[in-house]
Amino acid sequence: MQRFTYTGRSAAGAVQGTLEGVSASAVADLLLARGVTPLKIEAEERAALTSEPTESINWRAWFKPRVTAVDLMLFCRQLNTLLRSGVPILRALLGLQESATNASMKETLAEVRRSLESGIELSMSFAQHVNVFDAFFVAMVRVGEMTGRLEEVFMRLFNHLEFEVFMRQQVKSALRYPIFVMIAMVAAVTTINVMVIPAFATVFKSFGAELPLATRILLATSSFTLNYGWAVLLAAVGGAVAFVRWKATPAGKLSWDRFQLSIPIAGKIVRKATLARFARSFALALKSGVPVEQALSVVAQTAENAWLAKRIEGMRESVERGESILRAAIAAGVFTPVVLQMIGVGEETGAVDELMEEVADLYSNEVQYELKTLGQQIEPIMIVFLGILVLVLALGVFLPMWDLGRVALKK
């Protein structure tokens, strides 16, 4: 998603800040939902080009610790407890600021408290720190302000962040073993090509006979690695840099996120995790009293998958034109029959939020199972690949030895 700078006017006066969104119109919808009339919205890149160059670089910003999801979880849980106990919001923020162990979180809470003291609403104070509080977080706080249920909203945000952290930990845990095996395989092949095969090359050449195909493949691979390995490494680094830059572009991120959903084995896990995150976010927004159109807009802006975010944004536009959520979801073409069925039943019974919670729980359990069995699914592929690699090495090294032994026995 792109970042936009905005200026606007609310009941408290002129406001300005930055927000992340799929488009400028989506940012405008968010601002209007928060009671802010947008006066100017432009992409941050454009704003950066027109701004005057800074004379010095703030090196401290490079070394500041980032605010993690765990920091936000603790903040939401502690603030929920303080608000339920009747502690005023300013005093609660002051206490959390003093007890915060993360320097960036402490600084952020200090700035939020100063904004509150100057008369700016809590949600708008959070919105000024887009690197810490995302659009979904700000929108939920805005709903809590409107309904007078801030403590309940912060508890729901805590549960939401807890789910996000759990999913990330599960993914990292599942990928740790396959990545380690792949690194070990690459290191082993490189060592064999650079150190082992060259030692046998002079022996093989002294045979004066035609070498087996497997041996010729090993010698050619080793020779290529020794002579052009630097070029391969340089090309790999250049390709990685080009890929990262391409993925940072809106079109590149859209294409890559769409491709992720079709990757064998991992694609179905990514899809289920994305649908679980969508369902839980959508349910949380609806339970907090957010209108369907605004809920879809907020969920689209907080979706980590740009392809899904674009489809959800299309759903919002369809719902605004008067279509049902079910028809809009079918037209999006990214939801499974289970999700579509739940949405249809939810619209008929008026319990879309409850059924979306069930969908989130269903896919969360499936993702946990898929992640636990990911190693078992990848293991056969790795075994086959390792077997082929060992077979080629064994044949390439020992076949000439066997031929030499047979010649010696005949003599």
C-alpha positions in Angstrom: 0.0 0.0 0.0 1.0 3.6 -0.7 1.5 6.2 1.9 -0.3 9.6 1.6 0.0 12.9 3.3 -3.1 14.8 4.1 -4.4 18.0 5.5 -8.0 18.4 6.7 -10.4 20.0 9.1 -12.2 18.5 12.0 -14.3 19.8 14.9 -11.1 20.4 16.8 -9.6 22.5 14.0 -7.0 21.9 11.3 -5.3 18.5 11.2 -2.6 16.9 9.1 -0.7 13.7 9.0 0.0 10.6 7.0 -2.0 7.5 6.3 -1.4 4.3 4.3 -4.1 3.3 1.7 -4.7 1.5 -1.5 -5.7 4.8 -3.2 -6.3 8.5 -2.4 -10.1 7.8 -2.4 -9.7 5.1 0.2 -7.7 7.5 2.4 -10.5 10.1 1.9 -13.1 7.6 3.0 -11.1 6.8 6.2 -10.8 10.5 7.0 -14.5 11.2 6.5 -15.3 8.2 8.7 -13.2 9.8 11.4 -15.0 13.1 11.1 -12.2 14.8 9.2 -13.0 16.7 6.0 -10.0 16.2 3.7 -8.7 19.3 2.0 -5.6 17.9 0.3 -4.4 14.3 -0.2 -1.2 13.4 -2.1 1.2 10.5 -2.3 4.1 10.8 0.1 6.6 10.2 -2.8 5.3 13.3 -4.5 5.4 15.3 -1.4 8.9 14.2 -0.8 9.9 15.4 -4.3 8.5 18.9 -3.7 9.9 19.3 -0.2 13.2 21.0 0.4 16.2 18.7 0.9 17.2 18.3 4.5 20.6 19.6 5.5 21.5 16.7 7.8 20.6 13.1 8.3 19.0 12.1 11.5 21.2 9.1 12.3 19.4 8.4 15.6 16.3 7.4 13.6 18.3 4.5 12.0 19.2 3.0 15.3 15.9 3.4 17.2 14.3 0.1 18.1 11.1 -0.5 16.2 7.7 -0.9 18.0 6.8 -4.6 17.6 3.4 -6.3 17.7 4.2 -7.6 21.2 4.7 -4.0 22.4 1.3 -3.1 20.9 -0.3 -6.1 22.5 1.0 -5.1 26.0 -0.1 -1.5 25.4 -3.7 -2.6 24.5 -4.0 -5.0 27.3 -2.7 -2.6 29.9 -4.7 0.3 28.6 -7.8 -1.9 28.7 -7.2 -2.7 32.4 -6.5 1.0 33.3 -9.7 2.2 31.5 -11.9 -0.4 33.1 -10.5 0.6 36.4 -11.7 4.2 35.8 -8.3 5.8 35.2 -8.5 8.9 32.9 -6.9 8.4 29.5 -4.2 11.0 30.0 -3.1 9.6 33.3 -3.2 6.0 31.8 -1.0 7.1 28.9 1.4 8.8 31.3 1.7 5.6 33.4 2.2 3.4 30.3 4.8 5.9 29.0 6.8 5.7 32.2 6.7 1.9 32.3 7.4 1.3 28.6 10.7 -0.6 28.1 10.9 0.2 24.3 12.4 3.7 23.7 10.4 4.2 20.5 7.1 3.2 22.2 7.9 5.5 25.1 8.5 8.4 22.7 5.4 7.6 20.7 3.2 7.6 23.8 4.7 10.9 24.9 3.7 12.4 21.5 0.2 10.9 21.6 -0.3 12.4 25.1 0.9 15.8 24.0 -1.6 15.6 21.1 -4.4 14.7 23.4 -3.5 17.6 25.7 -3.7 20.0 22.7 -7.3 18.9 22.0 -6.8 16.4 19.3 -8.9 13.2 19.5 -7.2 9.9 20.6 -7.7 8.3 17.2 -6.2 11.2 15.3 -3.3 11.3 17.7 -2.7 7.6 16.9 -3.1 8.3 13.1 -0.1 10.7 13.2 2.1 7.7 13.9 1.5 5.4 10.9 4.7 3.4 11.5 3.3 2.3 14.9 -0.5 2.3 14.6 -2.0 1.0 11.3 -5.2 2.1 9.7 -7.2 -0.7 11.3 -6.0 0.1 14.7 -6.9 3.8 14.3 -10.3 3.0 12.8 -11.1 0.7 15.8 -10.1 3.4 18.3 -12.3 5.9 16.4 -15.3 3.5 16.7 -14.5 3.2 20.5 -14.6 6.9 20.8 -17.9 7.2 19.0 -19.6 4.4 21.0 -18.0 5.2 24.3 -16.5 1.6 24.5 -12.8 2.3 24.3 -11.8 -0.3 26.9 -13.7 -3.0 25.0 -12.1 -2.0 21.7 -8.6 -2.2 23.2 -9.4 -5.7 24.4 -10.5 -6.7 21.0 -7.4 -5.2 19.5 -5.3 -7.2 22.0 -6.9 -10.4 20.8 -6.4 -9.4 17.2 -2.7 -8.7 17.6 -2.3 -11.9 19.6 -3.7 -13.8 16.7 -1.3 -12.0 14.3 1.7 -12.7 16.4 0.8 -16.3 16.8 0.4 -16.8 13.0 3.8 -15.2 12.3 5.5 -17.4 14.9 3.9 -20.5 13.4 5.1 -19.6 9.9 8.7 -18.9 11.1 8.7 -22.2 13.1 7.5 -24.2 10.1 10.0 -22.7 7.7 13.1 -22.9 10.0 13.9 -26.6 9.2 13.4 -26.4 5.4 15.5 -23.3 5.1 18.3 -24.8 7.3 18.3 -27.9 5.1 18.5 -25.8 1.9 21.4 -23.7 3.2 23.2 -26.9 4.2 22.7 -28.4 0.7 23.9 -25.3 -1.1 27.0 -25.2 1.2 27.7 -28.9 0.6 27.4 -28.6 -3.2 29.6 -25.5 -3.3 32.3 -27.2 -1.1 32.3 -30.3 -3.4 32.6 -28.2 -6.6 35.3 -26.0 -5.3 37.5 -28.4 -3.2 36.6 -32.0 -3.8 36.1 -32.3 -7.6 39.2 -30.4 -8.6 41.3 -32.8 -6.5 39.9 -35.7 -8.6 40.1 -33.9 -11.9 43.9 -34.5 -12.4 43.5 -38.2 -11.5 40.6 -38.6 -14.0 42.6 -36.9 -16.8 45.5 -39.3 -16.3 43.2 -42.3 -17.2 43.5 -41.4 -20.9 40.0 -42.8 -21.6 36.6 -41.5 -22.1 35.0 -40.6 -18.8 31.4 -41.6 -17.8 28.7 -39.0 -18.4 28.2 -38.4 -14.6 31.9 -37.6 -14.2 32.0 -35.2 -17.2 29.0 -33.4 -15.7 30.8 -33.0 -12.3 34.0 -31.8 -14.0 32.2 -29.3 -16.1 30.2 -28.0 -13.1 33.3 -27.7 -11.0 35.2 -25.9 -13.8 32.3 -23.5 -14.4 32.1 -22.8 -10.6 35.8 -22.1 -10.3 36.0 -19.9 -13.5 32.7 -18.1 -13.4 31.5 -18.5 -9.8 32.1 -14.8 -9.2 29.8 -13.9 -12.1 27.1 -16.2 -10.8 27.4 -14.7 -7.3 27.3 -11.1 -8.8 24.3 -12.0 -10.9 22.5 -13.5 -7.9 23.1 -10.4 -5.8 22.0 -8.2 -8.7 18.9 -10.3 -9.3 18.0 -10.2 -5.6 18.3 -6.4 -5.5 16.3 -6.0 -8.7 13.6 -8.3 -7.3 13.4 -6.4 -4.1 13.0 -3.1 -6.0 10.5 -4.6 -8.4 8.5 -6.0 -5.4 8.5 -2.6 -3.8 6.6 -1.1 -6.7 2.7 -1.3 -6.6 2.6 -3.4 -9.8 5.4 -5.7 -8.6 3.8 -6.2 -5.1 0.5 -6.9 -6.7 1.9 -9.5 -9.1 4.1 -11.1 -6.4 1.2 -11.4 -3.9 -1.0 -12.9 -6.5 1.8 -15.4 -7.4 2.2 -16.4 -3.7 -1.3 -17.7 -3.6 -0.5 -20.2 -6.4 2.8 -21.6 -5.1 2.7 -25.4 -4.6 2.3 -26.5 -0.9 3.0 -22.9 0.5 0.3 -21.2 -1.6 -2.7 -22.9 0.1 -1.2 -22.0 3.5 -0.8 -18.4 2.5 -4.3 -18.3 1.1 -5.9 -19.8 4.3 -3.9 -17.6 6.5 -4.9 -14.5 4.5 -8.6 -15.5 4.6 -8.3 -16.1 8.4 -6.8 -12.7 8.9 -9.5 -11.1 6.6 -12.4 -12.9 8.4 -11.1 -12.0 11.9 -10.5 -8.3 11.0 -13.9 -8.0 9.3 -15.7 -9.6 12.2 -13.9 -7.4 14.7 -14.8 -4.3 12.8 -18.5 -5.3 12.4 -18.8 -6.3 16.1 -17.5 -2.8 17.1 -20.2 -1.2 15.1 -18.3 -0.2 12.0 -20.6 0.1 8.9 -19.9 -2.6 6.2 -18.5 -0.2 3.6 -16.1 1.3 6.1 -15.2 -2.1 7.6 -14.3 -3.4 4.1 -12.2 -0.3 3.4 -10.3 -0.6 6.6 -9.7 -4.3 6.2 -8.5 -3.7 2.6 -5.9 -1.2 3.9 -4.6 -3.5 6.6 -4.4 -6.7 4.4 -0.8 -7.8 3.9 -1.6 -9.3 0.5 -2.0 -6.5 -2.1 -3.9 -8.7 -4.5 -6.5 -9.5 -1.8 -6.6 -5.9 -0.7 -7.5 -4.8 -4.3 -10.3 -7.4 -4.4 -11.7 -6.3 -1.0 -11.6 -2.7 -2.2 -13.6 -3.9 -5.2 -16.1 -5.5 -2.8 -16.5 -2.2 -1.0 -17.3 -0.4 -4.2 -19.9 -3.1 -5.1 -21.6 -2.8 -1.7 -21.7 1.0 -2.0 -23.5 0.5 -5.3 -26.2 -1.5 -3.5 -25.1 -5.1 -4.0 -25.2 -7.6 -1.2 -22.0 -8.7 0.5 -22.4 -12.2 -0.9 -22.6 -11.0 -4.6 -19.6 -8.7 -4.0 -17.6 -11.6 -2.5 -18.5 -13.9 -5.4 -17.4 -11.2 -7.9 -14.1 -10.8 -6.1 -13.1 -14.3 -7.0 -10.8 -14.9 -4.1 -13.0 -16.5 -1.5 -13.5 -20.2 -1.0 -17.0 -21.8 -1.0 -16.9 -22.1 2.8 -16.4 -18.3 3.2 -19.1 -17.5 0.6 -21.6 -19.8 2.3 -20.9 -18.3 5.7 -21.3 -14.8 4.3 -24.6 -15.8 2.7 -26.0 -17.3 5.9 -24.8 -14.4 7.9 -26.6 -11.8 5.7 -29.8 -13.8 5.9 -29.6 -14.0 9.7 -27.9 -10.7 10.4 -25.0 -12.4 12.1 -22.2 -11.8 9.6 -19.7 -10.9 12.4 -20.3 -14.2 14.3 -20.0 -16.3 11.2 -16.8 -14.5 10.2 -15.4 -15.3 13.6 -16.2 -19.0 12.9 -14.5 -18.8 9.5 -11.4 -17.2 11.2 -11.3 -20.0 13.8 -11.8 -22.7 11.1 -9.0 -21.4 8.9 -6.7 -20.7 11.8 -7.0 -24.3 12.9 -6.3 -25.5 9.3 -3.3 -23.2 9.0 -1.9 -24.5 12.3 -2.3 -28.1 11.0 -0.8 -27.2 7.6 2.2 -25.6 9.3 2.7 -28.5 11.6 2.8 -30.9 8.7 4.7 -28.6 6.4 8.0 -30.4 7.2 6.4 -33.7 6.4 5.1 -32.4 3.0 8.5 -31.0 2.1 10.6 -33.9 3.4 9.9 -36.3 0.5 10.9 -33.6 -2.0 14.1 -32.9 -0.2 14.9 -36.7 0.1 14.4 -37.2 -3.7 16.6 -34.2 -4.4 19.3 -35.3 -2.0 19.1 -38.8 -3.4 19.7 -37.5 -7.0 22.5 -35.3 -5.8 24.3 -38.2 -3.9 23.7 -40.5 -6.9 25.3 -38.1 -9.4 28.3 -37.5 -7.0 28.8 -41.2 -6.3 28.6 -42.2 -10.0 30.8 -39.3 -11.1 33.5 -40.1 -8.6 33.5 -43.9 -8.3 32.6 -45.0 -11.9 36.1 -44.0 -13.2 37.7 -45.7 -10.2 35.8 -48.9 -11.0 36.9 -48.7 -14.6 40.5 -48.3 -13.5 40.2 -51.3 -11.2 38.8 -53.5 -13.9 41.6 -52.5 -16.3 44.2 -53.2 -13.6 42.7 -56.7 -12.9 42.8 -57.6 -16.6 46.5 -56.7 -16.7 
